[in-house]
Amino acid sequence: MRIRSVVLGLLLGSLSMLAFGQKAITIKLSHVVAADTPKGKASDFFAKRAAELTKGQVKVDVYPNSQLYKDKEEMEALQIGAVQMLAPSLAKFGPLGVREFEVFDFPFIFDDTADLHRVTQGPVGASLLGKLDAKGVKGLAFWDNGFKSFSANTPLRSAVDFKGKKFRIQSSKVLEEQIRTLGGTPQVMAFSEVYQALRTGVVDGTENPISNLYSQQMHEVQKHLSISNHGYLGYAVIVNKKFWDRLPGDIRGQLEQAMKEATTYANKIAQEENDLSLEAVRKSGKTTVYVLSKEERMALKKAMAPVHNKMADRVGKDLLEAIYKETGFNANAP
Ligand code: LMR
C-alpha cells in the first residue's frame, strides 16, 4: 500500500514537472507599496532566496508600487492566476469573503509585537490562513509591517479632533466603524491613490505605519502626524492554490524554506524600517510630529472601544475571544 502511494506520488510529481514543461517556473509577485519598505524588501529577499534554493528553477518577478495591479485588482488577478503571489494587508481580505482577517484591524487589540506574534505565529494564525483555502488561495505566512499612526492637516490629539473629517481607509468594515466611532467619515480608497487624494483634499487624513506614509511622500501633504500606534497593519503572503498544489514537491519545499527565511527577515526589519522612516519624516521638517501622551492614548483607546463590541459578530466572537486570551487584552489598561 505504502509502495503504491510512493510510486503514485513520484508519478504525479513528474507529471506536474511535465505540466511546467521543465522550464524555469515564473512567479509574479505583485504588491502596492514601494520597494524600500518592509514588504518591498521582504518580497525582494524571497525572490533572491527562491532563485538560490531552487538553483534557478524558480524565478520570482516582483512588481512593486501597484505597477501591475491596484488593491482590488490584485486579489482578482491572483484568483484567476494572472499573478501567482501577493502580500495584501490583512485589512483587505473582506472583499474576498474572509471577514475574520479584519480582527487585526480592531483598535488597540495588540499592545506590542510580542502580543501580535502570539497570534500570527501561533495556532490562531494558522487557522486563519487555513480559511483561505476555500477561496482558491493558499496562505503561506504573516509578514509584519507595524502599528499605524494618524495624519491630517490639523492636529489629531483626541477623539474630538476627528469629528467631521474624512479619512482614507483600507477596504475593511472594522476600519470603517473605527472612523465612524470617532465621528469622522471613512472613505475606502486604493493605496496608490492616497497621496493624490491627500494632496488635493479629497480626504483630510489617513492612517498607516510610518514606512508607508514616508515612502509615498504623504508626509509632504499632511501637516500633522500623531504617533498613536492605535492599530496594526501587516500582511498575509498568499498564492494561487492551484498553482501551488501543482508545483513539484521538491520545488514547493524549497519555496517553503525561502518563505520561512523571508518571514524571519520581514519580521526582523519591520520595526527598524518604521523607526528609520519616522526619523526621516522628522528630519524633512514637512510635518509636525506629535507623540500622544500615555493619557491621550488611553483616552483614544476608550473612545474607540465600542468598535470591539459592534464588530465582534463580523469577525466571530470566538475568534475575538481567542485573541483576547492570547494577548491578555484589557480595555481599561493603557
Ligand atoms: C494600505 O492600503 O494602506 C496598505 O495596505 C498598503 C500596504 O500594502 O502596506
Residues whose N, C-alpha, C, O or C-beta is under 5 A from the ligand:
A	BS01	LMR	V32 V33 S89 Q170 F191 E207
